[in-house]
Amino acid sequence: MPAETRAVLTGVFFGTAFATILTPGPNMMYVGTTGAQRGPAMGALAACAVVLGGMCYTVATAIGISAAMAAHPAVFTVIRVAGIGYLIWLGFKLLFRARDTTPLPPVPHASGRAFRGGLLISLTNPQLATFMLAFLPQFVVAGRGPVWLQLLTLGVTFNGCALLVMLGVGTLTGTAGRAQLGGVRFRQVMRAVAGAAFLVLAVRSASALLG
Protein backbone atom coordinates (compact mmCIF):
# COMPACT_ATOMS: atom_id res chain seq x y z
CA MET A 1 0.00 0.00 0.00
CA PRO A 2 1.43 3.43 -0.96
CA ALA A 3 2.48 5.73 1.88
CA GLU A 4 -0.09 8.34 0.83
CA THR A 5 -2.92 5.80 1.05
CA ARG A 6 -1.74 4.65 4.47
CA ALA A 7 -1.66 8.25 5.68
CA VAL A 8 -5.21 8.87 4.47
CA LEU A 9 -6.42 5.63 6.06
CA THR A 10 -4.77 6.57 9.34
CA GLY A 11 -6.33 10.03 9.24
CA VAL A 12 -9.77 8.59 8.60
CA PHE A 13 -9.33 6.11 11.45
CA PHE A 14 -8.35 8.73 14.04
CA GLY A 15 -10.93 11.24 12.79
CA THR A 16 -13.76 8.73 13.03
CA ALA A 17 -12.48 7.37 16.34
CA PHE A 18 -12.40 10.75 18.07
CA ALA A 19 -15.74 11.80 16.56
CA THR A 20 -17.29 8.63 17.96
CA ILE A 21 -15.64 8.92 21.38
CA LEU A 22 -16.67 12.57 21.77
CA THR A 23 -20.32 11.78 21.05
CA PRO A 24 -22.06 11.81 24.47
CA GLY A 25 -23.25 8.40 25.59
CA PRO A 26 -23.62 6.26 28.73
CA ASN A 27 -19.88 5.91 29.24
CA MET A 28 -19.14 9.62 29.09
CA MET A 29 -22.14 10.50 31.25
CA TYR A 30 -21.08 8.00 33.90
CA VAL A 31 -17.51 9.27 33.97
CA GLY A 32 -18.64 12.90 34.12
CA THR A 33 -21.14 12.26 36.91
CA THR A 34 -18.69 10.22 38.96
CA GLY A 35 -16.06 12.93 38.63
CA ALA A 36 -18.50 15.68 39.58
CA GLN A 37 -19.73 13.81 42.65
CA ARG A 38 -16.56 12.16 43.90
CA GLY A 39 -13.69 14.23 42.55
CA PRO A 40 -11.11 13.89 39.77
CA ALA A 41 -9.48 10.74 41.13
CA MET A 42 -12.77 8.82 41.09
CA GLY A 43 -13.60 10.29 37.68
CA ALA A 44 -10.29 8.99 36.35
CA LEU A 45 -10.97 5.57 37.88
CA ALA A 46 -14.39 5.46 36.23
CA ALA A 47 -12.72 6.39 32.92
CA CYS A 48 -10.34 3.44 33.24
CA ALA A 49 -13.29 1.14 33.97
CA VAL A 50 -15.36 2.09 30.92
CA VAL A 51 -12.31 1.79 28.68
CA LEU A 52 -11.57 -1.65 30.12
CA GLY A 53 -15.07 -2.63 29.03
CA GLY A 54 -14.24 -1.35 25.56
CA MET A 55 -11.09 -3.45 25.56
CA CYS A 56 -13.17 -6.53 26.39
CA TYR A 57 -15.23 -5.92 23.27
CA THR A 58 -12.05 -5.29 21.29
CA VAL A 59 -10.67 -8.68 22.27
CA ALA A 60 -14.07 -10.23 21.54
CA THR A 61 -14.01 -8.73 18.06
CA ALA A 62 -10.49 -9.96 17.43
CA ILE A 63 -11.34 -13.56 18.34
CA GLY A 64 -14.76 -13.58 16.75
CA ILE A 65 -17.09 -13.54 19.78
CA SER A 66 -18.78 -10.34 18.62
CA ALA A 67 -19.56 -12.01 15.31
CA ALA A 68 -21.05 -14.98 17.16
CA MET A 69 -23.12 -12.59 19.30
CA ALA A 70 -24.45 -10.90 16.19
CA ALA A 71 -25.35 -14.31 14.75
CA HIS A 72 -27.37 -15.23 17.86
CA PRO A 73 -29.86 -12.41 18.48
CA ALA A 74 -31.06 -13.92 21.78
CA VAL A 75 -27.69 -13.31 23.44
CA PHE A 76 -27.54 -9.81 22.02
CA THR A 77 -31.08 -9.10 23.25
CA VAL A 78 -30.34 -10.28 26.80
CA ILE A 79 -27.34 -7.96 27.01
CA ARG A 80 -29.36 -5.04 25.64
CA VAL A 81 -32.20 -5.60 28.12
CA ALA A 82 -29.73 -5.77 31.00
CA GLY A 83 -28.16 -2.53 29.83
CA ILE A 84 -31.55 -0.79 29.55
CA GLY A 85 -32.48 -1.91 33.05
CA TYR A 86 -29.24 -0.61 34.51
CA LEU A 87 -29.62 2.75 32.75
CA ILE A 88 -33.15 3.14 34.13
CA TRP A 89 -32.04 2.30 37.66
CA LEU A 90 -29.09 4.67 37.47
CA GLY A 91 -31.19 7.44 35.91
CA PHE A 92 -33.88 7.38 38.60
CA LYS A 93 -31.26 7.12 41.34
CA LEU A 94 -29.56 10.29 40.11
CA LEU A 95 -32.83 12.19 39.63
CA PHE A 96 -34.03 11.33 43.12
CA ARG A 97 -30.80 12.76 44.51
CA ALA A 98 -30.75 15.86 42.29
CA ARG A 99 -32.09 18.15 45.06
CA ASP A 100 -29.89 16.69 47.77
CA THR A 101 -27.62 19.38 49.22
CA THR A 102 -26.01 17.33 51.96
CA PRO A 103 -22.28 16.76 51.61
CA LEU A 104 -21.38 13.40 50.21
CA PRO A 105 -20.55 11.02 53.06
CA PRO A 106 -17.51 8.79 52.85
CA VAL A 107 -18.46 5.60 51.05
CA PRO A 108 -16.77 2.34 52.01
CA HIS A 109 -14.92 0.90 49.05
CA ALA A 110 -15.94 3.92 46.94
CA SER A 111 -13.19 3.26 44.41
CA GLY A 112 -14.37 -0.30 43.91
CA ARG A 113 -17.95 0.86 43.41
CA ALA A 114 -16.93 3.51 40.90
CA PHE A 115 -14.86 0.98 38.97
CA ARG A 116 -17.52 -1.73 38.97
CA GLY A 117 -20.19 0.75 37.90
CA GLY A 118 -18.10 1.96 34.97
CA LEU A 119 -17.30 -1.57 33.87
CA LEU A 120 -20.97 -2.57 34.07
CA ILE A 121 -22.08 0.48 32.08
CA SER A 122 -19.58 -0.37 29.37
CA LEU A 123 -20.22 -4.12 29.21
CA THR A 124 -24.01 -3.72 29.07
CA ASN A 125 -23.69 -1.40 26.10
CA PRO A 126 -23.71 -3.89 23.20
CA GLN A 127 -23.53 -1.03 20.72
CA LEU A 128 -19.81 -1.18 21.49
CA ALA A 129 -19.67 -4.72 20.17
CA THR A 130 -21.61 -3.74 17.07
CA PHE A 131 -19.43 -0.69 16.52
CA MET A 132 -16.19 -2.62 16.92
CA LEU A 133 -17.41 -5.33 14.58
CA ALA A 134 -18.44 -2.79 11.93
CA PHE A 135 -15.66 -0.23 12.37
CA LEU A 136 -12.39 -2.04 12.96
CA PRO A 137 -12.48 -4.41 9.93
CA GLN A 138 -12.70 -1.38 7.62
CA PHE A 139 -9.05 -0.66 8.40
CA VAL A 140 -7.66 -4.18 8.05
CA VAL A 141 -5.15 -4.29 5.20
CA ALA A 142 -4.58 -7.53 3.30
CA GLY A 143 -1.02 -8.77 3.52
CA ARG A 144 -0.07 -6.73 6.60
CA GLY A 145 -0.24 -9.66 8.98
CA PRO A 146 -2.86 -11.82 10.71
CA VAL A 147 -6.30 -10.25 10.70
CA TRP A 148 -6.85 -10.90 14.42
CA LEU A 149 -3.62 -9.09 15.26
CA GLN A 150 -4.55 -6.11 13.09
CA LEU A 151 -7.99 -5.96 14.72
CA LEU A 152 -6.44 -6.13 18.18
CA THR A 153 -3.94 -3.38 17.34
CA LEU A 154 -6.66 -1.14 15.93
CA GLY A 155 -8.86 -1.78 18.95
CA VAL A 156 -6.09 -1.00 21.42
CA THR A 157 -5.40 2.24 19.54
CA PHE A 158 -9.08 3.18 19.59
CA ASN A 159 -9.36 2.49 23.31
CA GLY A 160 -6.18 4.43 23.95
CA CYS A 161 -7.84 7.45 22.34
CA ALA A 162 -10.97 6.80 24.40
CA LEU A 163 -8.90 6.68 27.59
CA LEU A 164 -7.37 10.08 26.87
CA VAL A 165 -10.81 11.63 26.32
CA MET A 166 -12.45 9.93 29.30
CA LEU A 167 -9.61 10.83 31.65
CA GLY A 168 -10.01 14.43 30.55
CA VAL A 169 -13.77 14.32 31.20
CA GLY A 170 -13.41 12.72 34.62
CA THR A 171 -10.65 15.07 35.72
CA LEU A 172 -12.31 18.24 34.46
CA THR A 173 -15.72 17.50 35.95
CA GLY A 174 -14.10 16.49 39.22
CA THR A 175 -12.08 19.70 39.38
CA ALA A 176 -15.10 21.81 38.43
CA GLY A 177 -17.23 20.09 41.05
CA ARG A 178 -14.77 20.95 43.79
CA ALA A 179 -14.34 24.52 42.64
CA GLN A 180 -18.05 25.48 42.63
CA LEU A 181 -19.05 26.12 46.24
CA GLY A 182 -17.71 22.82 47.39
CA GLY A 183 -19.29 21.16 44.40
CA VAL A 184 -22.82 21.07 45.90
CA ARG A 185 -24.66 23.02 43.18
CA PHE A 186 -22.53 21.50 40.45
CA ARG A 187 -23.29 17.98 41.69
CA GLN A 188 -27.01 18.78 41.73
CA VAL A 189 -26.94 19.91 38.10
CA MET A 190 -24.81 16.97 37.02
CA ARG A 191 -27.13 14.51 38.76
CA ALA A 192 -30.21 16.00 37.10
CA VAL A 193 -28.62 16.15 33.65
CA ALA A 194 -27.05 12.71 33.86
CA GLY A 195 -30.18 11.12 35.30
CA ALA A 196 -32.34 12.53 32.53
CA ALA A 197 -29.75 11.54 29.91
CA PHE A 198 -29.60 7.95 31.18
CA LEU A 199 -33.39 7.67 31.03
CA VAL A 200 -33.49 9.12 27.51
CA LEU A 201 -30.81 6.64 26.44
CA ALA A 202 -32.80 3.82 28.02
CA VAL A 203 -36.00 4.86 26.20
CA ARG A 204 -34.14 5.18 22.92
CA SER A 205 -32.53 1.75 23.36
CA ALA A 206 -35.88 0.20 24.30
CA SER A 207 -37.56 1.77 21.26
CA ALA A 208 -34.83 0.42 19.00
CA LEU A 209 -35.17 -3.01 20.61
CA LEU A 210 -38.96 -3.11 20.18
CA GLY A 211 -38.88 -1.54 16.73
SVG drawing of the C-alpha trace seen along z (x, -y; Angstrom):
<svg xmlns="http://www.w3.org/2000/svg" viewBox="-41 -29 46 47">
<polyline fill="none" stroke="black" stroke-width="0.4" points="0.0,0.0 1.4,-3.4 2.5,-5.7 -0.1,-8.3 -2.9,-5.8 -1.7,-4.6 -1.7,-8.2 -5.2,-8.9 -6.4,-5.6 -4.8,-6.6 -6.3,-10.0 -9.8,-8.6 -9.3,-6.1 -8.4,-8.7 -10.9,-11.2 -13.8,-8.7 -12.5,-7.4 -12.4,-10.7 -15.7,-11.8 -17.3,-8.6 -15.6,-8.9 -16.7,-12.6 -20.3,-11.8 -22.1,-11.8 -23.2,-8.4 -23.6,-6.3 -19.9,-5.9 -19.1,-9.6 -22.1,-10.5 -21.1,-8.0 -17.5,-9.3 -18.6,-12.9 -21.1,-12.3 -18.7,-10.2 -16.1,-12.9 -18.5,-15.7 -19.7,-13.8 -16.6,-12.2 -13.7,-14.2 -11.1,-13.9 -9.5,-10.7 -12.8,-8.8 -13.6,-10.3 -10.3,-9.0 -11.0,-5.6 -14.4,-5.5 -12.7,-6.4 -10.3,-3.4 -13.3,-1.1 -15.4,-2.1 -12.3,-1.8 -11.6,1.6 -15.1,2.6 -14.2,1.3 -11.1,3.4 -13.2,6.5 -15.2,5.9 -12.1,5.3 -10.7,8.7 -14.1,10.2 -14.0,8.7 -10.5,10.0 -11.3,13.6 -14.8,13.6 -17.1,13.5 -18.8,10.3 -19.6,12.0 -21.1,15.0 -23.1,12.6 -24.4,10.9 -25.3,14.3 -27.4,15.2 -29.9,12.4 -31.1,13.9 -27.7,13.3 -27.5,9.8 -31.1,9.1 -30.3,10.3 -27.3,8.0 -29.4,5.0 -32.2,5.6 -29.7,5.8 -28.2,2.5 -31.5,0.8 -32.5,1.9 -29.2,0.6 -29.6,-2.8 -33.2,-3.1 -32.0,-2.3 -29.1,-4.7 -31.2,-7.4 -33.9,-7.4 -31.3,-7.1 -29.6,-10.3 -32.8,-12.2 -34.0,-11.3 -30.8,-12.8 -30.8,-15.9 -32.1,-18.1 -29.9,-16.7 -27.6,-19.4 -26.0,-17.3 -22.3,-16.8 -21.4,-13.4 -20.5,-11.0 -17.5,-8.8 -18.5,-5.6 -16.8,-2.3 -14.9,-0.9 -15.9,-3.9 -13.2,-3.3 -14.4,0.3 -17.9,-0.9 -16.9,-3.5 -14.9,-1.0 -17.5,1.7 -20.2,-0.8 -18.1,-2.0 -17.3,1.6 -21.0,2.6 -22.1,-0.5 -19.6,0.4 -20.2,4.1 -24.0,3.7 -23.7,1.4 -23.7,3.9 -23.5,1.0 -19.8,1.2 -19.7,4.7 -21.6,3.7 -19.4,0.7 -16.2,2.6 -17.4,5.3 -18.4,2.8 -15.7,0.2 -12.4,2.0 -12.5,4.4 -12.7,1.4 -9.0,0.7 -7.7,4.2 -5.2,4.3 -4.6,7.5 -1.0,8.8 -0.1,6.7 -0.2,9.7 -2.9,11.8 -6.3,10.3 -6.8,10.9 -3.6,9.1 -4.5,6.1 -8.0,6.0 -6.4,6.1 -3.9,3.4 -6.7,1.1 -8.9,1.8 -6.1,1.0 -5.4,-2.2 -9.1,-3.2 -9.4,-2.5 -6.2,-4.4 -7.8,-7.5 -11.0,-6.8 -8.9,-6.7 -7.4,-10.1 -10.8,-11.6 -12.5,-9.9 -9.6,-10.8 -10.0,-14.4 -13.8,-14.3 -13.4,-12.7 -10.7,-15.1 -12.3,-18.2 -15.7,-17.5 -14.1,-16.5 -12.1,-19.7 -15.1,-21.8 -17.2,-20.1 -14.8,-21.0 -14.3,-24.5 -18.1,-25.5 -19.1,-26.1 -17.7,-22.8 -19.3,-21.2 -22.8,-21.1 -24.7,-23.0 -22.5,-21.5 -23.3,-18.0 -27.0,-18.8 -26.9,-19.9 -24.8,-17.0 -27.1,-14.5 -30.2,-16.0 -28.6,-16.2 -27.0,-12.7 -30.2,-11.1 -32.3,-12.5 -29.8,-11.5 -29.6,-8.0 -33.4,-7.7 -33.5,-9.1 -30.8,-6.6 -32.8,-3.8 -36.0,-4.9 -34.1,-5.2 -32.5,-1.8 -35.9,-0.2 -37.6,-1.8 -34.8,-0.4 -35.2,3.0 -39.0,3.1 -38.9,1.5"/>
</svg>
